[in-house]
Amino acid sequence: MSIGCIITVRMVVFLQASSGLKYLWVLTIKYRCHNGLMSCL
């Protein structure tokens, strides 16, 4: 997992911290990173 992915995940978690969608966002990004996409967005 690249530094970019880690930063993106942290940013998304922070932005969604007050939302119930937080976990969905994290899982989606982890899934995309795991599958080797260059961009996590």
C-alpha positions in Angstrom: 0.0 0.0 0.0 1.6 3.2 -1.2 2.0 6.4 0.9 -0.6 8.1 -1.4 -3.2 5.4 -0.6 -2.5 5.8 3.1 -2.9 9.6 2.9 -6.1 9.3 0.9 -7.6 6.8 3.3 -6.8 9.0 6.3 -8.3 12.1 4.5 -11.5 10.2 3.6 -11.9 8.9 7.1 -11.4 12.4 8.5 -13.9 13.9 6.1 -16.4 11.2 6.7 -15.8 11.0 10.5 -19.3 12.3 11.3 -21.0 10.1 8.7 -22.2 6.5 8.8 -20.7 6.1 5.4 -17.2 6.3 6.9 -16.7 2.5 7.0 -18.0 2.1 3.5 -15.5 4.7 2.2 -12.6 3.0 4.0 -13.6 -0.5 2.7 -14.0 0.7 -0.8 -10.6 2.4 -0.9 -8.9 -0.5 0.7 -10.5 -2.8 -1.8 -9.3 -0.6 -4.7 -5.8 -0.3 -3.4 -5.7 -4.0 -2.8 -6.6 -4.6 -6.4 -3.6 -2.5 -7.5 -5.2 0.6 -8.9 -2.8 3.5 -9.1 -5.3 6.0 -7.8 -7.4 5.4 -4.7 -9.9 8.1 -5.5 
